[in-house]
């Protein structure tokens, strides 16, 4: 992903493989990704170290349609955004400005409304 690419809004989803609400949110995120894929990037940011194969298996098993990042840079990124719990999502507009932050399970309809605001 590229913050200089102003054509798309970004939704970063901070995940772990053991987080039940994270897993439950995947079908909703897949729906939103399919609906807005020309205007929105959804990026799952896994906050686990040294578990790449486990995370890759998780991505396949849960049929994640959107991007995912693995590795130690994810932990740095989470600290920059002050992420302290999962699931946490951070929505950025097309200018790379933070528009909204969500903690816990968020209804798909609410995310949809907020996405529409940042892609207009």
MARBA-3410 file (N, C-alpha, C, O; in Angstrom, 1 decimal):
120
0.8,-1.2,0.0,0.0,0.0,0.0,0.9,1.2,0.0,2.0,1.2,0.4 ~ 0.3,2.3,-0.4,1.1,3.5,-0.6,0.3,4.7,-0.2,-0.8,5.1,-0.8 ~ 0.7,5.4,0.9,0.0,6.6,1.3,0.0,7.7,0.3,-0.8,8.6,0.4 ~ 0.9,7.7,-0.6,1.0,8.7,-1.7,0.0,8.5,-2.8,-0.3,9.4,-3.6 ~ -0.6,7.3,-2.8,-1.7,7.0,-3.7,-3.0,7.5,-3.2,-3.7,6.9,-2.4
-3.3,8.7,-3.7,-4.5,9.4,-3.1,-5.8,8.9,-3.7,-6.9,9.5,-3.4 ~ -5.7,7.9,-4.6,-7.0,7.5,-5.2,-7.8,6.6,-4.3,-9.0,6.5,-4.5 ~ -7.2,6.0,-3.2,-8.0,5.1,-2.4,-7.9,5.5,-0.9,-6.9,6.0,-0.4 ~ -9.0,5.4,-0.2,-9.0,5.5,1.2,-8.4,4.2,1.8,-8.3,3.2,1.0 ~ -8.0,4.1,3.0,-7.4,3.0,3.6,-8.1,2.6,4.9,-8.3,3.5,5.8
-8.3,1.3,5.1,-8.8,0.8,6.4,-7.8,-0.2,6.9,-7.7,-1.3,6.3 ~ -7.1,0.2,8.0,-6.1,-0.8,8.6,-6.9,-1.5,9.7,-7.5,-0.9,10.6 ~ -6.8,-2.8,9.7,-7.4,-3.7,10.6,-6.3,-4.4,11.4,-5.6,-5.3,10.9 ~ -6.2,-4.1,12.7,-5.2,-4.7,13.5,-5.7,-6.1,14.1,-6.7,-6.1,14.8 ~ -5.0,-7.2,13.7,-5.5,-8.5,13.9,-4.5,-9.4,14.7,-3.3,-9.1,14.8
-5.0,-10.4,15.3,-4.2,-11.6,15.7,-5.0,-12.8,15.3,-6.2,-12.8,15.1 ~ -4.3,-13.9,15.2,-4.9,-15.2,14.7,-5.8,-15.8,15.8,-6.7,-16.5,15.6 ~ -5.6,-15.4,17.1,-6.3,-16.0,18.2,-7.5,-15.1,18.6,-8.2,-15.5,19.5 ~ -7.7,-14.0,18.0,-8.8,-13.0,18.4,-10.1,-13.4,17.7,-10.2,-13.3,16.5 ~ -11.0,-13.9,18.5,-12.3,-14.4,18.0,-13.1,-13.3,17.3,-13.6,-13.5,16.2
-13.2,-12.0,17.9,-13.9,-11.0,17.2,-13.2,-10.6,15.8,-13.9,-10.2,14.9 ~ -11.9,-10.7,15.8,-11.2,-10.4,14.5,-11.7,-11.3,13.4,-12.0,-10.9,12.3 ~ -11.7,-12.6,13.8,-12.2,-13.6,12.9,-13.6,-13.4,12.4,-13.9,-13.6,11.2 ~ -14.4,-13.1,13.4,-15.9,-12.8,13.1,-16.1,-11.6,12.1,-17.1,-11.6,11.4 ~ -15.1,-10.7,12.2,-15.3,-9.5,11.4,-14.9,-9.7,9.9,-15.3,-8.9,9.0
-14.2,-10.8,9.6,-13.6,-11.0,8.2,-14.7,-11.1,7.2,-14.5,-10.4,6.1 ~ -15.8,-11.8,7.3,-16.9,-11.8,6.3,-17.4,-10.4,6.0,-17.7,-10.1,4.8 ~ -17.5,-9.6,7.0,-18.0,-8.2,6.8,-17.0,-7.3,6.0,-17.3,-6.6,5.2 ~ -15.7,-7.5,6.4,-14.6,-6.8,5.7,-14.5,-7.3,4.3,-14.3,-6.5,3.4 ~ -14.7,-8.6,4.0,-14.7,-9.1,2.6,-15.8,-8.4,1.8,-15.6,-8.0,0.7
-17.0,-8.3,2.4,-18.1,-7.7,1.7,-17.8,-6.2,1.4,-18.0,-5.8,0.2 ~ -17.3,-5.5,2.3,-16.9,-4.1,2.1,-15.8,-4.0,1.1,-15.8,-3.1,0.2 ~ -14.8,-4.9,1.1,-13.7,-4.8,0.2,-14.3,-5.0,-1.2,-13.9,-4.3,-2.2 ~ -15.2,-6.0,-1.4,-15.7,-6.3,-2.7,-16.6,-5.1,-3.2,-16.5,-4.8,-4.4 ~ -17.3,-4.5,-2.3,-18.2,-3.4,-2.7,-17.4,-2.1,-3.1,-17.7,-1.4,-4.0
-16.2,-1.9,-2.4,-15.5,-0.6,-2.6,-14.1,-0.8,-3.1,-13.3,0.1,-2.9 ~ -13.7,-1.9,-3.7,-12.3,-2.2,-4.0,-11.7,-1.2,-4.9,-10.5,-1.1,-4.9 ~ -12.5,-0.5,-5.7,-11.9,0.6,-6.6,-11.6,1.8,-5.8,-10.8,2.7,-6.3 ~ -12.1,2.0,-4.6,-12.0,3.2,-3.9,-11.4,3.0,-2.5,-11.1,4.0,-1.8 ~ -11.2,1.8,-2.1,-10.8,1.5,-0.7,-9.8,0.3,-0.7,-10.0,-0.7,-1.3
-8.7,0.5,0.1,-7.9,-0.6,0.4,-8.1,-1.0,1.9,-8.1,-0.2,2.8 ~ -8.3,-2.3,2.1,-8.4,-2.9,3.5,-7.1,-3.7,3.7,-6.8,-4.6,2.9 ~ -6.4,-3.4,4.8,-5.2,-4.0,5.1,-5.2,-4.6,6.5,-5.3,-3.9,7.4 ~ -5.1,-5.9,6.6,-5.0,-6.6,7.9,-3.6,-6.5,8.3,-2.7,-6.9,7.6 ~ -3.4,-6.0,9.5,-2.1,-5.8,10.1,-1.9,-6.8,11.3,-2.5,-6.6,12.3
-1.2,-7.9,11.0,-1.1,-8.9,12.0,-0.1,-8.5,13.1,1.0,-8.2,12.8 ~ -0.5,-8.6,14.4,0.4,-8.2,15.5,1.0,-9.4,16.2,0.9,-9.5,17.4 ~ 1.5,-10.3,15.4,2.2,-11.5,16.0,3.5,-11.6,15.3,3.7,-11.4,14.1 ~ 4.5,-12.0,16.0,5.8,-12.2,15.5,6.2,-13.7,15.3,5.7,-14.5,16.1 ~ 7.0,-14.0,14.3,7.5,-15.3,14.1,6.4,-16.4,13.9,6.6,-17.5,14.4
5.3,-16.0,13.4,4.2,-16.9,13.1,3.7,-16.8,11.7,2.5,-17.0,11.5 ~ 4.6,-16.5,10.8,4.2,-16.3,9.4,3.4,-17.4,8.8,2.3,-17.1,8.2 ~ 3.8,-18.7,9.0,3.0,-19.8,8.4,1.6,-19.9,9.0,0.6,-20.1,8.3 ~ 1.6,-19.7,10.3,0.3,-19.7,11.0,-0.7,-18.6,10.5,-1.8,-18.8,10.3 ~ -0.1,-17.4,10.3,-0.9,-16.3,9.7,-1.3,-16.6,8.3,-2.5,-16.3,7.9
-0.4,-17.1,7.5,-0.8,-17.5,6.1,-1.9,-18.5,6.1,-2.8,-18.4,5.3 ~ -1.8,-19.5,7.0,-2.9,-20.5,7.1,-4.2,-19.8,7.5,-5.3,-20.2,6.9 ~ -4.1,-18.9,8.4,-5.3,-18.2,8.9,-6.0,-17.4,7.8,-7.2,-17.4,7.6 ~ -5.2,-16.8,7.0,-5.7,-16.0,5.8,-6.4,-16.9,4.9,-7.5,-16.5,4.4 ~ -5.8,-18.0,4.6,-6.5,-19.0,3.6,-7.7,-19.6,4.2,-8.7,-19.6,3.6
-7.6,-20.0,5.5,-8.8,-20.7,6.1,-10.0,-19.8,6.2,-11.1,-20.2,6.1 ~ -9.7,-18.5,6.4,-10.8,-17.5,6.6,-11.1,-16.8,5.3,-11.9,-15.8,5.3 ~ -10.5,-17.2,4.2,-10.8,-16.7,2.9,-10.8,-15.1,2.9,-11.7,-14.5,2.4 ~ -9.7,-14.6,3.5,-9.6,-13.1,3.5,-9.3,-12.6,2.0,-8.4,-13.0,1.4 ~ -10.2,-11.7,1.6,-10.1,-11.2,0.2,-9.2,-10.0,0.1,-8.9,-9.6,-1.0
-8.9,-9.4,1.2,-8.2,-8.1,1.3,-6.7,-8.4,1.6,-6.3,-9.5,2.0 ~ -5.9,-7.4,1.5,-4.5,-7.4,1.8,-4.2,-7.8,3.3,-5.0,-7.5,4.1 ~ -3.0,-8.4,3.5,-2.6,-8.6,4.9,-1.1,-8.4,4.9,-0.4,-8.7,4.0 ~ -0.6,-7.9,6.0,0.8,-7.7,6.2,1.3,-8.5,7.4,0.6,-8.6,8.4 ~ 2.5,-9.0,7.3,3.1,-9.8,8.4,4.5,-9.2,8.7,5.1,-8.5,7.8
5.0,-9.4,9.9,6.3,-9.0,10.2,6.5,-8.0,11.3,5.5,-7.5,11.8 ~ 7.7,-7.8,11.7,8.0,-6.9,12.9,7.6,-5.5,12.6,7.4,-4.8,13.6 ~ 7.6,-5.0,11.4,7.2,-3.6,11.1,5.8,-3.3,11.6,5.4,-2.2,11.8 ~ 4.9,-4.4,11.6,3.6,-4.2,12.0,3.5,-3.7,13.5,2.7,-2.9,13.8 ~ 4.4,-4.2,14.3,4.4,-3.8,15.7,4.8,-2.4,15.8,4.3,-1.6,16.7
5.8,-1.9,15.0,6.2,-0.5,15.0,5.0,0.3,14.6,4.7,1.4,15.2 ~ 4.4,-0.1,13.5,3.2,0.7,13.0,2.1,0.8,14.0,1.5,1.9,14.2 ~ 1.8,-0.3,14.7,0.8,-0.3,15.8,1.1,0.7,16.9,0.3,1.3,17.4 ~ 2.4,0.8,17.2,2.9,1.7,18.3,2.7,3.2,17.8,2.3,4.0,18.6 ~ 3.0,3.4,16.5,2.9,4.8,16.0,1.4,5.2,16.1,1.1,6.4,16.4
0.5,4.3,15.8,-0.9,4.6,15.9,-1.5,4.4,17.2,-2.7,4.6,17.4 ~ -0.7,4.0,18.2,-1.1,3.8,19.6,-2.2,2.8,19.7,-3.2,3.0,20.4 ~ -2.0,1.6,19.0,-3.0,0.5,19.1,-2.6,-0.3,20.3,-1.5,-0.9,20.4 ~ -3.6,-0.5,21.2,-3.4,-1.2,22.4,-4.2,-2.5,22.5,-4.0,-3.3,23.4 ~ -5.2,-2.7,21.7,-6.0,-3.9,21.7,-6.5,-4.3,20.4,-6.5,-3.5,19.4
-7.0,-5.6,20.2,-7.5,-6.1,19.0,-8.9,-6.6,19.2,-9.2,-7.1,20.3 ~ -9.8,-6.4,18.3,-9.6,-5.8,17.0,-9.7,-4.2,17.1,-10.5,-3.7,17.9 ~ -8.8,-3.6,16.4,-8.8,-2.1,16.3,-8.7,-1.9,14.8,-8.0,-2.5,14.1 ~ -9.5,-0.9,14.3,-9.5,-0.5,12.9,-9.3,1.0,12.8,-9.8,1.8,13.7 ~ -8.5,1.4,11.9,-8.2,2.8,11.7,-8.5,3.2,10.2,-7.9,2.5,9.3
-9.4,4.1,10.0,-9.8,4.5,8.6,-9.1,5.8,8.3,-9.2,6.8,9.0 ~ -8.5,5.8,7.1,-7.9,7.1,6.6,-8.6,7.5,5.3,-9.0,6.6,4.5 ~ -8.7,8.8,5.1,-9.3,9.3,3.9,-8.3,9.2,2.7,-7.2,8.8,2.9 ~ -8.7,9.7,1.5,-7.8,9.6,0.4,-6.6,10.5,0.5,-5.7,10.4,-0.3 ~ -6.6,11.5,1.4,-5.5,12.4,1.7,-4.5,11.8,2.7,-3.5,12.4,3.0
-4.8,10.6,3.2,-3.9,10.0,4.2,-4.2,10.5,5.6,-3.3,10.3,6.5 ~ -5.3,11.2,5.8,-5.6,11.8,7.1,-6.5,10.8,7.9,-7.4,10.2,7.3 ~ -6.2,10.6,9.1,-7.0,9.7,10.0,-8.4,10.2,10.1,-8.6,11.3,10.6 ~ -9.4,9.4,9.7,-10.8,9.9,9.7,-11.5,9.3,10.9,-12.3,9.9,11.5 ~ -11.2,8.0,11.3,-12.0,7.3,12.3,-11.2,6.2,12.9,-10.4,5.5,12.2
-11.4,5.9,14.2,-10.8,4.7,14.8,-11.9,3.9,15.5,-12.7,4.5,16.1 ~ -11.8,2.6,15.4,-12.8,1.8,16.0,-12.1,0.7,16.9,-11.1,0.2,16.5 ~ -12.8,0.5,18.0,-12.3,-0.6,18.9,-13.4,-1.6,19.0,-14.6,-1.3,19.2 ~ -13.0,-2.9,18.9,-13.9,-4.0,19.0,-14.7,-4.3,17.7,-14.3,-3.8,16.7 ~ -15.8,-5.1,17.9,-16.6,-5.4,16.7,-17.4,-4.2,16.3,-18.1,-3.6,17.1
-17.4,-3.9,15.0,-18.1,-2.8,14.5,-19.1,-3.4,13.4,-18.7,-4.1,12.6 ~ -20.4,-2.9,13.5,-21.4,-3.4,12.5,-21.0,-3.0,11.1,-20.5,-1.9,10.9 ~ -21.2,-3.9,10.1,-20.8,-3.6,8.7,-21.5,-2.4,8.2,-20.9,-1.6,7.5 ~ -22.7,-2.1,8.6,-23.5,-1.0,8.2,-22.8,0.3,8.6,-22.8,1.3,7.8 ~ -22.3,0.4,9.8,-21.6,1.6,10.4,-20.3,1.8,9.6,-20.0,3.0,9.2
-19.6,0.8,9.4,-18.3,0.9,8.6,-18.7,1.4,7.2,-18.0,2.3,6.6 ~ -19.7,0.9,6.6,-20.1,1.2,5.2,-20.4,2.7,5.1,-20.0,3.4,4.2 ~ -21.1,3.2,6.1,-21.5,4.7,6.1,-20.2,5.5,6.2,-20.1,6.5,5.5 ~ -19.3,5.1,7.1,-18.0,5.9,7.3,-17.2,5.8,6.1,-16.5,6.8,5.7 ~ -17.1,4.6,5.4,-16.4,4.5,4.2,-16.9,5.4,3.1,-16.1,6.1,2.4
-18.2,5.5,3.0,-18.8,6.3,2.0,-18.4,7.8,2.2,-18.2,8.5,1.2 ~ -18.3,8.2,3.4,-17.9,9.6,3.7,-16.5,9.9,3.3,-16.2,11.0,2.8 ~ -15.5,8.9,3.5,-14.1,9.2,3.1,-13.8,9.0,1.7,-12.7,9.4,1.2 ~ -14.6,8.3,0.9,-14.3,8.1,-0.5,-15.0,9.1,-1.4,-14.7,9.2,-2.6 ~ -15.8,9.9,-0.8,-16.5,11.0,-1.6,-15.6,12.1,-2.0,-16.0,13.1,-2.7
END
